[in-house]
Amino acid sequence: MSGGVRISEAEYEIMKVIWSSFPISTNEVIEKFKDKNEWSPRTIQTLLSRLVKKGAVSFTKRSREFVYSPVINENDYINEESETFLNKFYNGTINSMVMNFIENDKLTHDDIEQLKKILDDID
């Protein structure tokens, strides 16, 4: 469970790297972002520090570097954020969200067919 930890979009990008590669050092995180965006190493260090303060990640010191591991579970965090999103914008119902997407032409015919298949496979 994420315990209600709120993280920004930038922090979430860092979390995805930590979830996929932990334990991971500061330098390894910086290396993973080298070609993805224009964040400076200092920016990444600041984001890591914020995540530690929020209780989303923990760290240990190994020699001269910090090594990070997630405290919050990725699936729990995604589930909690999904529920928050549904409650905030669609009164907690997925039906309202899907209808909104359909009514605003956000779902292609292929998307609708995939949804039908998913629902059929549940039965």
Phi and psi in degrees as a GROMACS rama.xvg file:
@    title "Ramachandran Plot"
@    xaxis  label "Phi"
@    yaxis  label "Psi"
@TYPE xy
-84.5518  -11.4889  SER-2
64.0146  26.9761  GLY-3
77.6688  16.4695  GLY-4
-66.0792  125.437  VAL-5
-102.88  123.432  ARG-6
-124.691  149.436  ILE-7
-75.6851  171.284  SER-8
-62.0479  -40.6764  GLU-9
-64.482  -43.0502  ALA-10
-64.0645  -35.7253  GLU-11
-62.7383  -37.8962  TYR-12
-61.3709  -40.8137  GLU-13
-65.5573  -42.9806  ILE-14
-59.5443  -40.2671  MET-15
-59.7188  -38.8563  LYS-16
-67.1453  -43.6985  VAL-17
-64.394  -44.7181  ILE-18
-60.083  -36.7196  TRP-19
-83.932  -15.5693  SER-20
-138.711  21.0512  SER-21
-78.6478  152.914  PHE-22
-71.3296  145.606  PRO-23
-139.585  136.825  ILE-24
-83.9661  163.874  SER-25
-55.357  -46.1239  THR-26
-63.7973  -35.3507  ASN-27
-68.2546  -38.676  GLU-28
-63.5903  -46.6336  VAL-29
-58.1497  -43.464  ILE-30
-61.428  -40.2417  GLU-31
-64.951  -26.5465  LYS-32
-96.0038  -3.09434  PHE-33
-53.7782  -43.8161  LYS-34
-101.179  -5.65475  ASP-35
-85.922  -34.1216  LYS-36
-156  -174.715  ASN-37
-102.316  20.7137  GLU-38
-67.6107  137.153  TRP-39
-79.1365  159.9  SER-40
-55.3086  -35.7152  PRO-41
-64.522  -40.2242  ARG-42
-61.675  -44.2164  THR-43
-63.8006  -41.5653  ILE-44
-62.4199  -38.6038  GLN-45
-64.4486  -43.6701  THR-46
-63.1951  -41.465  LEU-47
-61.6814  -42.7517  LEU-48
-62.239  -41.4101  SER-49
-62.7398  -40.7988  ARG-50
-64.7957  -36.1749  LEU-51
-65.6079  -46.6024  VAL-52
-61.7923  -34.2006  LYS-53
-79.6546  -9.22599  LYS-54
82.1932  15.7543  GLY-55
-82.7269  -30.2949  ALA-56
-134.657  157.768  VAL-57
-119.367  166.242  SER-58
-142.164  156.5  PHE-59
-127.424  155.36  THR-60
-100.535  121.91  LYS-61
-116.96  108.145  ARG-62
58.9251  -114.156  SER-63
-105.71  11.3389  ARG-64
-128.113  157.581  GLU-65
-95.4767  139.944  PHE-66
-121.651  127.651  VAL-67
-107.764  146.958  TYR-68
-138.998  148.655  SER-69
-73.0245  144.759  PRO-70
-98.7166  -36.1162  VAL-71
-94.2856  143.99  ILE-72
-78.8886  136.229  ASN-73
-60.2036  -48.7242  GLU-74
-63.9734  -40.343  ASN-75
-62.4034  -42.5253  ASP-76
-64.1641  -45.7539  TYR-77
-63.0359  -42.8013  ILE-78
-61.981  -43.0491  ASN-79
-65.6155  -42.6669  GLU-80
-66.7127  -37.3255  GLU-81
-63.5142  -43.8501  SER-82
-64.3972  -41.809  GLU-83
-61.2916  -43.4195  THR-84
-60.9333  -48.8872  PHE-85
-60.5977  -43.9847  LEU-86
-65.3951  -40.1734  ASN-87
-69.3161  -42.8461  LYS-88
-106.298  -22.1149  PHE-89
-132.744  27.803  TYR-90
52.0698  29.8679  ASN-91
78.721  7.29939  GLY-92
-114.782  129.734  THR-93
-69.2542  -29.5571  ILE-94
-56.9269  -43.9941  ASN-95
-62.1518  -39.7976  SER-96
-65.7115  -47.7937  MET-97
-61.8156  -43.8892  VAL-98
-60.9433  -39.8666  MET-99
-60.8297  -43.6189  ASN-100
-65.1287  -40.3719  PHE-101
-66.8766  -48.2785  ILE-102
-64.1025  -26.8259  GLU-103
-103.5  20.8529  ASN-104
52.8665  38.7698  ASP-105
-92.7497  -12.2767  LYS-106
-109.086  129.781  LEU-107
-80.7537  169.432  THR-108
-58.319  -41.0353  HIS-109
-62.4541  -40.6969  ASP-110
-59.4777  -44.624  ASP-111
-64.3339  -41.441  ILE-112
-63.5982  -39.1631  GLU-113
-64.9397  -40.8555  GLN-114
-62.291  -42.5395  LEU-115
-60.0196  -42.7853  LYS-116
-64.1925  -42.8334  LYS-117
-59.793  -45.3873  ILE-118
-67.0956  -38.9029  LEU-119
-64.4014  -36.8281  ASP-120
-69.7485  -22.1563  ASP-121
-69.3539  -36.6905  ILE-122
